[in-house]
Amino acid sequence: MPVYRRAVPIITPFVEAVPSGLLLTRWVYNFNFTITDSNKRMCCGKAELSVLIAGAIVNISNTELELWLREATSLPYEHIVKKIEKGWGHVHFRTFDDASKFFYEMKERNFTGPNNCVIKFSASMYFKTRKLINYRITVCFSLITLYNTL
């Protein structure tokens, strides 16, 4: 039985299917920054599950920051929400304990991020009230530390 090949593939890449660059830009913008009920994560919308990231990060995408942060720390986080034109964003976490550990590990330190930009982390604020989040202090003891203090 002969095998026939199509001159035009059945499935075309998304970029070829889009008639203009404007539509692609709009789609990417909505995908990255618009949160709807169908794609909303548990961490989004809860101020206590975020830590503010700020610095000279204008024109640096949230994806670039996420890649850098994965190398800078082993602490768990969900994702970063940041618009490319802003100099700030939020690191989101699954739990309040994760956010607290991250905050106390990273606060009051300057980091060199993508493109040699300076990055700082600070407490987020509750929506509308502008009251700073009071992160929980978590203390971790190893058996060696505990033994040495006895």
Secondary structure, 3 states (H helix, E strand, C coil): CCCCCCCCCCCCCHHHHCCCHHHHHHHHHHHHHCCCCCCCCCCCCCHHHEEEEEECCCCCCHHHHHHHHHHHCCCCCCEEECCCCCCEEEEECCCHHHHHHHHHHHCCCCEECHHHCEEEEEECECCCCCCECCCCCCCCCCHHHHHHHC
